[in-house]
């Protein structure tokens, strides 16, 4: 059985904070841009392996991309869940 995780808003927030497009993140992680689009919108879950590769490509701890809401402030935030997100 394959484990899956729902990512959605946290994944998008971190990717955007890093200044990456879905295509760029896909190239770094080996996960297709269309799969990232579906994961960010909540239309599709990612395997645990894919989630770990994405976290590694974003240079964040895996748990950072699994939170339901990454940031609720309206500024350009450099911290997500207490973890610094450098562009």
TAVENPE-V378640 format. One record per pair of residues at least 24 apart in sequence whose ideal C-beta (glycine too) atoms are under 10 Angstrom apart, sorted by the first residue. I is the first residue (numbers start at 1). J is the second residue. If there is no record, write none. Layout:
i={I | I}
j={J | J}
This chain:
i={2 | 2 | 2 | 2 | 2 | 3 | 3 | 3 | 3 | 3 | 3 | 4 | 4 | 4 | 4 | 4 | 4 | 4 | 4 | 5 | 5 | 5 | 5 | 5 | 5 | 5 | 5 | 5 | 5 | 5 | 6 | 6 | 6 | 6 | 6 | 6 | 6 | 6 | 7 | 7 | 7 | 7 | 7 | 7 | 7 | 7 | 7 | 7 | 7 | 7 | 7 | 7 | 7 | 7 | 8 | 8 | 8 | 8 | 8 | 8 | 8 | 8 | 8 | 8 | 8 | 8 | 9 | 9 | 9 | 9 | 9 | 9 | 9 | 9 | 9 | 9 | 10 | 10 | 10 | 10 | 10 | 10 | 10 | 10 | 10 | 10 | 10 | 10 | 10 | 11 | 11 | 11 | 11 | 11 | 11 | 11 | 11 | 11 | 11 | 11 | 11 | 11 | 12 | 12 | 12 | 12 | 12 | 12 | 12 | 13 | 13 | 13 | 13 | 13 | 13 | 13 | 13 | 13 | 13 | 13 | 13 | 14 | 14 | 14 | 14 | 14 | 14 | 14 | 14 | 14 | 14 | 14 | 14 | 14 | 14 | 15 | 15 | 15 | 15 | 15 | 15 | 15 | 16 | 16 | 16 | 16 | 16 | 16 | 17 | 17 | 17 | 17 | 17 | 17 | 17 | 17 | 17 | 17 | 17 | 17 | 17 | 18 | 18 | 18 | 18 | 18 | 18 | 18 | 19 | 19 | 20 | 20 | 20 | 24 | 25 | 25 | 25 | 26 | 26 | 27 | 28 | 28 | 28 | 28 | 28 | 28 | 29 | 29 | 29 | 29 | 29 | 29 | 30 | 30 | 30 | 31 | 39 | 58 | 59 | 59 | 60 | 60 | 60}
j={45 | 47 | 48 | 49 | 50 | 45 | 46 | 47 | 48 | 49 | 51 | 39 | 44 | 45 | 46 | 47 | 48 | 50 | 51 | 39 | 45 | 46 | 47 | 48 | 50 | 51 | 52 | 62 | 65 | 66 | 39 | 42 | 44 | 45 | 46 | 51 | 66 | 68 | 36 | 39 | 40 | 42 | 44 | 45 | 46 | 50 | 51 | 54 | 55 | 65 | 66 | 67 | 68 | 70 | 39 | 40 | 41 | 42 | 43 | 45 | 65 | 66 | 67 | 68 | 69 | 70 | 40 | 41 | 42 | 65 | 67 | 68 | 69 | 70 | 71 | 72 | 40 | 60 | 63 | 64 | 65 | 66 | 67 | 68 | 69 | 70 | 71 | 80 | 81 | 36 | 39 | 40 | 46 | 51 | 54 | 55 | 58 | 64 | 65 | 66 | 67 | 70 | 36 | 37 | 39 | 40 | 41 | 65 | 70 | 40 | 64 | 65 | 67 | 69 | 70 | 71 | 72 | 77 | 80 | 81 | 85 | 54 | 55 | 58 | 59 | 60 | 64 | 65 | 67 | 70 | 71 | 80 | 81 | 83 | 85 | 40 | 54 | 57 | 58 | 65 | 70 | 85 | 40 | 70 | 71 | 76 | 85 | 87 | 58 | 60 | 70 | 71 | 76 | 77 | 78 | 79 | 80 | 84 | 85 | 86 | 87 | 57 | 58 | 59 | 60 | 85 | 86 | 87 | 86 | 87 | 57 | 58 | 87 | 57 | 54 | 57 | 58 | 54 | 57 | 57 | 53 | 54 | 56 | 57 | 58 | 59 | 53 | 54 | 55 | 56 | 57 | 58 | 54 | 56 | 57 | 57 | 65 | 85 | 85 | 86 | 84 | 85 | 86}
